[in-house]
Amino acid sequence: MAVPNLDEVRKFALQLHLANRYWHGEFMGWDAEYNPESPLPPLDSKMSFTPANFSMGESGIWFFSLMWERGREAASSEFLDDRNLEQIEMAHLPA
């Protein structure tokens, strides 16, 4: 699997966000999921609603997520975990 271009991932996630419907599937070879905003607050949280979120990748390899925690119309927050990519790539180089 190749590391996706984040601009392409952001565009895809925004399309899902604008459609405002749950989606789960594969995008660019990685497992991905979008959950729309819910008026119900998350368990054990002081938030007044559950934010929309998009996640893609595999924890410990490459993972990217977006969360619209300031509301549906606000900009999303991003999280990228790619710290293990260099170690994984080095492990697959020929000796």
TORBA-979761 format. One record per atom (N, C-alpha, C): residue number from 1; chain; atom name; x, y, z. Coordinates in steps of 0.001 Angstrom, whole numbers. Layout:
N
{site NUM, 'A', 'CA', {X, Y, Z}}
...
This chain:
95
{site 1, 'A', 'N', {833, -1181, 0}}
{site 1, 'A', 'CA', {0, 0, 0}}
{site 1, 'A', 'C', {878, 1245, 0}}
{site 2, 'A', 'N', {503, 2193, -810}}
{site 2, 'A', 'CA', {1228, 3457, -879}}
{site 2, 'A', 'C', {624, 4457, 104}}
{site 3, 'A', 'N', {1439, 5392, 543}}
{site 3, 'A', 'CA', {948, 6455, 1422}}
{site 3, 'A', 'C', {154, 7430, 560}}
{site 4, 'A', 'N', {-1097, 7671, 910}}
{site 4, 'A', 'CA', {-1945, 8539, 94}}
{site 4, 'A', 'C', {-1524, 10005, 157}}
{site 5, 'A', 'N', {-1865, 10719, -892}}
{site 5, 'A', 'CA', {-1696, 12165, -932}}
{site 5, 'A', 'C', {-2764, 12775, -28}}
{site 6, 'A', 'N', {-2352, 13531, 986}}
{site 6, 'A', 'CA', {-3299, 14059, 1966}}
{site 6, 'A', 'C', {-4310, 15023, 1352}}
{site 7, 'A', 'N', {-3938, 15759, 326}}
{site 7, 'A', 'CA', {-4901, 16656, -315}}
{site 7, 'A', 'C', {-6039, 15858, -945}}
{site 8, 'A', 'N', {-5720, 14717, -1563}}
{site 8, 'A', 'CA', {-6751, 13857, -2150}}
{site 8, 'A', 'C', {-7633, 13256, -1065}}
{site 9, 'A', 'N', {-7041, 12879, 42}}
{site 9, 'A', 'CA', {-7810, 12322, 1159}}
{site 9, 'A', 'C', {-8736, 13389, 1734}}
{site 10, 'A', 'N', {-8227, 14595, 1897}}
{site 10, 'A', 'CA', {-9060, 15691, 2417}}
{site 10, 'A', 'C', {-10254, 15958, 1495}}
{site 11, 'A', 'N', {-10031, 15974, 176}}
{site 11, 'A', 'CA', {-11118, 16200, -786}}
{site 11, 'A', 'C', {-12171, 15106, -659}}
{site 12, 'A', 'N', {-11728, 13859, -564}}
{site 12, 'A', 'CA', {-12650, 12733, -435}}
{site 12, 'A', 'C', {-13456, 12851, 856}}
{site 13, 'A', 'N', {-12774, 13143, 1960}}
{site 13, 'A', 'CA', {-13452, 13275, 3252}}
{site 13, 'A', 'C', {-14467, 14419, 3220}}
{site 14, 'A', 'N', {-14124, 15523, 2564}}
{site 14, 'A', 'CA', {-15049, 16648, 2472}}
{site 14, 'A', 'C', {-16292, 16271, 1663}}
{site 15, 'A', 'N', {-16119, 15497, 590}}
{site 15, 'A', 'CA', {-17274, 15029, -178}}
{site 15, 'A', 'C', {-18208, 14204, 718}}
{site 16, 'A', 'N', {-17626, 13322, 1517}}
{site 16, 'A', 'CA', {-18433, 12525, 2443}}
{site 16, 'A', 'C', {-19122, 13422, 3468}}
{site 17, 'A', 'N', {-18393, 14403, 3967}}
{site 17, 'A', 'CA', {-18942, 15320, 4968}}
{site 17, 'A', 'C', {-20121, 16112, 4393}}
{site 18, 'A', 'N', {-19985, 16561, 3159}}
{site 18, 'A', 'CA', {-21067, 17315, 2525}}
{site 18, 'A', 'C', {-22294, 16438, 2286}}
{site 19, 'A', 'N', {-22091, 15150, 1997}}
{site 19, 'A', 'CA', {-23205, 14210, 1822}}
{site 19, 'A', 'C', {-23874, 13895, 3160}}
{site 20, 'A', 'N', {-23121, 14033, 4267}}
{site 20, 'A', 'CA', {-23650, 13872, 5627}}
{site 20, 'A', 'C', {-24295, 12500, 5873}}
{site 21, 'A', 'N', {-23658, 11443, 5338}}
{site 21, 'A', 'CA', {-24157, 10073, 5549}}
{site 21, 'A', 'C', {-23002, 9177, 5962}}
{site 22, 'A', 'N', {-23299, 8209, 6822}}
{site 22, 'A', 'CA', {-22289, 7240, 7231}}
{site 22, 'A', 'C', {-21727, 6529, 6002}}
{site 23, 'A', 'N', {-20413, 6285, 6000}}
{site 23, 'A', 'CA', {-19763, 5523, 4932}}
{site 23, 'A', 'C', {-18604, 4734, 5533}}
{site 24, 'A', 'N', {-18446, 3502, 5073}}
{site 24, 'A', 'CA', {-17295, 2678, 5448}}
{site 24, 'A', 'C', {-16873, 1903, 4217}}
{site 25, 'A', 'N', {-15585, 1885, 3937}}
{site 25, 'A', 'CA', {-15095, 1167, 2777}}
{site 25, 'A', 'C', {-13592, 1316, 2648}}
{site 26, 'A', 'N', {-13129, 1185, 1415}}
{site 26, 'A', 'CA', {-11706, 1299, 1139}}
{site 26, 'A', 'C', {-11479, 2498, 234}}
{site 27, 'A', 'N', {-10454, 3273, 547}}
{site 27, 'A', 'CA', {-10066, 4406, -292}}
{site 27, 'A', 'C', {-8560, 4396, -444}}
{site 28, 'A', 'N', {-8096, 4394, -1681}}
{site 28, 'A', 'CA', {-6663, 4392, -2000}}
{site 28, 'A', 'C', {-5929, 3228, -1309}}
{site 29, 'A', 'N', {-6613, 2094, -1179}}
{site 29, 'A', 'CA', {-5993, 898, -618}}
{site 29, 'A', 'C', {-6033, 805, 896}}
{site 30, 'A', 'N', {-6661, 1760, 1568}}
{site 30, 'A', 'CA', {-6720, 1776, 3029}}
{site 30, 'A', 'C', {-8168, 1729, 3500}}
{site 31, 'A', 'N', {-8399, 1104, 4638}}
{site 31, 'A', 'CA', {-9706, 1096, 5269}}
{site 31, 'A', 'C', {-10034, 2521, 5711}}
{site 32, 'A', 'N', {-11273, 2958, 5463}}
{site 32, 'A', 'CA', {-11670, 4318, 5812}}
{site 32, 'A', 'C', {-13126, 4327, 6272}}
{site 33, 'A', 'N', {-13472, 5376, 7034}}
{site 33, 'A', 'CA', {-14831, 5477, 7566}}
{site 33, 'A', 'C', {-15179, 6942, 7832}}
{site 34, 'A', 'N', {-16440, 7283, 7543}}
{site 34, 'A', 'CA', {-16958, 8612, 7869}}
{site 34, 'A', 'C', {-18208, 8446, 8719}}
{site 35, 'A', 'N', {-18281, 9198, 9817}}
{site 35, 'A', 'CA', {-19450, 9217, 10687}}
{site 35, 'A', 'C', {-19974, 10645, 10747}}
{site 36, 'A', 'N', {-21259, 10855, 10399}}
{site 36, 'A', 'CA', {-21795, 12215, 10454}}
{site 36, 'A', 'C', {-21988, 12693, 11895}}
{site 37, 'A', 'N', {-22148, 13983, 12032}}
{site 37, 'A', 'CA', {-22410, 14587, 13339}}
{site 37, 'A', 'C', {-23709, 14031, 13917}}
{site 38, 'A', 'N', {-23746, 13916, 15233}}
{site 38, 'A', 'CA', {-24944, 13466, 15938}}
{site 38, 'A', 'C', {-25287, 14485, 17019}}
{site 39, 'A', 'N', {-26584, 14748, 17230}}
{site 39, 'A', 'CA', {-26961, 15684, 18290}}
{site 39, 'A', 'C', {-26740, 15106, 19693}}
{site 40, 'A', 'N', {-26503, 13802, 19781}}
{site 40, 'A', 'CA', {-26277, 13161, 21079}}
{site 40, 'A', 'C', {-24833, 13359, 21517}}
{site 41, 'A', 'N', {-24619, 13700, 22778}}
{site 41, 'A', 'CA', {-23235, 13868, 23252}}
{site 41, 'A', 'C', {-22533, 12514, 23404}}
{site 42, 'A', 'N', {-21213, 12487, 23238}}
{site 42, 'A', 'CA', {-20475, 11241, 23459}}
{site 42, 'A', 'C', {-20547, 10840, 24941}}
{site 43, 'A', 'N', {-20441, 9553, 25202}}
{site 43, 'A', 'CA', {-20435, 9075, 26581}}
{site 43, 'A', 'C', {-19272, 9685, 27351}}
{site 44, 'A', 'N', {-19498, 10007, 28589}}
{site 44, 'A', 'CA', {-18457, 10544, 29481}}
{site 44, 'A', 'C', {-17747, 11766, 28896}}
{site 45, 'A', 'N', {-18517, 12647, 28269}}
{site 45, 'A', 'CA', {-17933, 13833, 27649}}
{site 45, 'A', 'C', {-18728, 15072, 28037}}
{site 46, 'A', 'N', {-18059, 16204, 28059}}
{site 46, 'A', 'CA', {-18734, 17471, 28310}}
{site 46, 'A', 'C', {-19212, 18131, 27016}}
{site 47, 'A', 'N', {-18942, 17467, 25876}}
{site 47, 'A', 'CA', {-19385, 18003, 24588}}
{site 47, 'A', 'C', {-20907, 17931, 24515}}
{site 48, 'A', 'N', {-21501, 18863, 23804}}
{site 48, 'A', 'CA', {-22958, 18896, 23677}}
{site 48, 'A', 'C', {-23464, 18108, 22459}}
{site 49, 'A', 'N', {-22561, 17609, 21622}}
{site 49, 'A', 'CA', {-22915, 16823, 20439}}
{site 49, 'A', 'C', {-21729, 15922, 20097}}
{site 50, 'A', 'N', {-21958, 14928, 19244}}
{site 50, 'A', 'CA', {-20867, 14075, 18761}}
{site 50, 'A', 'C', {-20430, 14603, 17398}}
{site 51, 'A', 'N', {-19186, 15049, 17276}}
{site 51, 'A', 'CA', {-18724, 15639, 16019}}
{site 51, 'A', 'C', {-18642, 14614, 14881}}
{site 52, 'A', 'N', {-18812, 15113, 13664}}
{site 52, 'A', 'CA', {-18554, 14296, 12485}}
{site 52, 'A', 'C', {-17072, 13959, 12463}}
{site 53, 'A', 'N', {-16740, 12770, 11951}}
{site 53, 'A', 'CA', {-15325, 12403, 11875}}
{site 53, 'A', 'C', {-15070, 11477, 10700}}
{site 54, 'A', 'N', {-13848, 11550, 10214}}
{site 54, 'A', 'CA', {-13364, 10694, 9129}}
{site 54, 'A', 'C', {-12048, 10099, 9599}}
{site 55, 'A', 'N', {-11874, 8809, 9374}}
{site 55, 'A', 'CA', {-10595, 8175, 9707}}
{site 55, 'A', 'C', {-10205, 7219, 8590}}
{site 56, 'A', 'N', {-8882, 7073, 8435}}
{site 56, 'A', 'CA', {-8369, 6239, 7351}}
{site 56, 'A', 'C', {-7007, 5697, 7750}}
{site 57, 'A', 'N', {-6753, 4450, 7437}}
{site 57, 'A', 'CA', {-5441, 3878, 7683}}
{site 57, 'A', 'C', {-5467, 2777, 8717}}
{site 58, 'A', 'N', {-4272, 2464, 9185}}
{site 58, 'A', 'CA', {-4110, 1406, 10176}}
{site 58, 'A', 'C', {-3177, 1902, 11280}}
{site 59, 'A', 'N', {-3677, 1852, 12500}}
{site 59, 'A', 'CA', {-2894, 2303, 13644}}
{site 59, 'A', 'C', {-1554, 1579, 13684}}
{site 60, 'A', 'N', {-488, 2323, 13951}}
{site 60, 'A', 'CA', {846, 1745, 14019}}
{site 60, 'A', 'C', {1566, 1696, 12688}}
{site 61, 'A', 'N', {855, 1967, 11582}}
{site 61, 'A', 'CA', {1501, 2004, 10262}}
{site 61, 'A', 'C', {1352, 3412, 9682}}
{site 62, 'A', 'N', {139, 3763, 9311}}
{site 62, 'A', 'CA', {-189, 5090, 8811}}
{site 62, 'A', 'C', {-1656, 5332, 9124}}
{site 63, 'A', 'N', {-1970, 6452, 9748}}
{site 63, 'A', 'CA', {-3338, 6744, 10154}}
{site 63, 'A', 'C', {-3578, 8242, 10034}}
{site 64, 'A', 'N', {-4728, 8606, 9465}}
{site 64, 'A', 'CA', {-5110, 10006, 9298}}
{site 64, 'A', 'C', {-6562, 10169, 9694}}
{site 65, 'A', 'N', {-6864, 11251, 10404}}
{site 65, 'A', 'CA', {-8261, 11496, 10764}}
{site 65, 'A', 'C', {-8577, 12984, 10733}}
{site 66, 'A', 'N', {-9843, 13250, 10518}}
{site 66, 'A', 'CA', {-10397, 14596, 10545}}
{site 66, 'A', 'C', {-11579, 14578, 11503}}
{site 67, 'A', 'N', {-11754, 15648, 12280}}
{site 67, 'A', 'CA', {-12907, 15754, 13171}}
{site 67, 'A', 'C', {-13429, 17179, 13125}}
{site 68, 'A', 'N', {-14730, 17304, 12946}}
{site 68, 'A', 'CA', {-15387, 18601, 12893}}
{site 68, 'A', 'C', {-15919, 18923, 14302}}
{site 69, 'A', 'N', {-14998, 19101, 15242}}
{site 69, 'A', 'CA', {-15356, 19255, 16649}}
{site 69, 'A', 'C', {-15920, 20629, 17008}}
{site 70, 'A', 'N', {-15788, 21599, 16121}}
{site 70, 'A', 'CA', {-16352, 22931, 16374}}
{site 70, 'A', 'C', {-17688, 23109, 15671}}
{site 71, 'A', 'N', {-18193, 22032, 15087}}
{site 71, 'A', 'CA', {-19482, 22077, 14396}}
{site 71, 'A', 'C', {-19348, 21759, 12924}}
{site 72, 'A', 'N', {-20453, 21412, 12346}}
{site 72, 'A', 'CA', {-20524, 20942, 10967}}
{site 72, 'A', 'C', {-19969, 21944, 9954}}
{site 73, 'A', 'N', {-20194, 23220, 10182}}
{site 73, 'A', 'CA', {-19779, 24251, 9222}}
{site 73, 'A', 'C', {-18361, 24755, 9463}}
{site 74, 'A', 'N', {-17760, 24413, 10582}}
{site 74, 'A', 'CA', {-16416, 24892, 10918}}
{site 74, 'A', 'C', {-15343, 24027, 10262}}
{site 75, 'A', 'N', {-14123, 24522, 10248}}
{site 75, 'A', 'CA', {-12993, 23748, 9718}}
{site 75, 'A', 'C', {-12737, 22528, 10615}}
{site 76, 'A', 'N', {-12250, 21481, 10024}}
{site 76, 'A', 'CA', {-11963, 20262, 10780}}
{site 76, 'A', 'C', {-10578, 20326, 11421}}
{site 77, 'A', 'N', {-10404, 19527, 12466}}
{site 77, 'A', 'CA', {-9087, 19317, 13078}}
{site 77, 'A', 'C', {-8500, 18063, 12452}}
{site 78, 'A', 'N', {-7177, 18024, 12296}}
{site 78, 'A', 'CA', {-6513, 16882, 11669}}
{site 78, 'A', 'C', {-5565, 16193, 12637}}
{site 79, 'A', 'N', {-5417, 14891, 12422}}
{site 79, 'A', 'CA', {-4432, 14102, 13154}}
{site 79, 'A', 'C', {-3778, 13155, 12155}}
{site 80, 'A', 'N', {-2452, 13125, 12133}}
{site 80, 'A', 'CA', {-1696, 12231, 11258}}
{site 80, 'A', 'C', {-687, 11465, 12093}}
{site 81, 'A', 'N', {-700, 10156, 11983}}
{site 81, 'A', 'CA', {301, 9322, 12645}}
{site 81, 'A', 'C', {1039, 8551, 11558}}
{site 82, 'A', 'N', {2241, 9028, 11239}}
{site 82, 'A', 'CA', {3070, 8357, 10238}}
{site 82, 'A', 'C', {4469, 8089, 10781}}
{site 83, 'A', 'N', {4620, 8119, 12093}}
{site 83, 'A', 'CA', {5951, 8011, 12713}}
{site 83, 'A', 'C', {6614, 6654, 12502}}
{site 84, 'A', 'N', {5860, 5609, 12202}}
{site 84, 'A', 'CA', {6456, 4288, 12001}}
{site 84, 'A', 'C', {6773, 3984, 10547}}
{site 85, 'A', 'N', {6429, 4874, 9630}}
{site 85, 'A', 'CA', {6651, 4596, 8206}}
{site 85, 'A', 'C', {8117, 4361, 7879}}
{site 86, 'A', 'N', {9010, 5180, 8386}}
{site 86, 'A', 'CA', {10428, 5032, 8062}}
{site 86, 'A', 'C', {10954, 3677, 8527}}
{site 87, 'A', 'N', {10593, 3246, 9720}}
{site 87, 'A', 'CA', {11028, 1950, 10235}}
{site 87, 'A', 'C', {10484, 814, 9380}}
{site 88, 'A', 'N', {9224, 927, 8972}}
{site 88, 'A', 'CA', {8596, -126, 8152}}
{site 88, 'A', 'C', {9247, -173, 6784}}
{site 89, 'A', 'N', {9490, 1018, 6162}}
{site 89, 'A', 'CA', {10127, 1058, 4850}}
{site 89, 'A', 'C', {11538, 492, 4905}}
{site 90, 'A', 'N', {12291, 799, 5954}}
{site 90, 'A', 'CA', {13656, 293, 6089}}
{site 90, 'A', 'C', {13670, -1231, 6255}}
{site 91, 'A', 'N', {12669, -1767, 6909}}
{site 91, 'A', 'CA', {12602, -3212, 7141}}
{site 91, 'A', 'C', {12364, -3983, 5838}}
{site 92, 'A', 'N', {11777, -3319, 4826}}
{site 92, 'A', 'CA', {11477, -3986, 3564}}
{site 92, 'A', 'C', {12522, -3751, 2475}}
{site 93, 'A', 'N', {13603, -3033, 2786}}
{site 93, 'A', 'CA', {14659, -2831, 1804}}
{site 93, 'A', 'C', {15461, -4107, 1623}}
{site 94, 'A', 'N', {15879, -4412, 397}}
{site 94, 'A', 'CA', {16707, -5605, 182}}
{site 94, 'A', 'C', {18069, -5472, 882}}
{site 95, 'A', 'N', {18583, -6587, 1346}}
{site 95, 'A', 'CA', {19870, -6587, 2061}}
{site 95, 'A', 'C', {21027, -6436, 1112}}
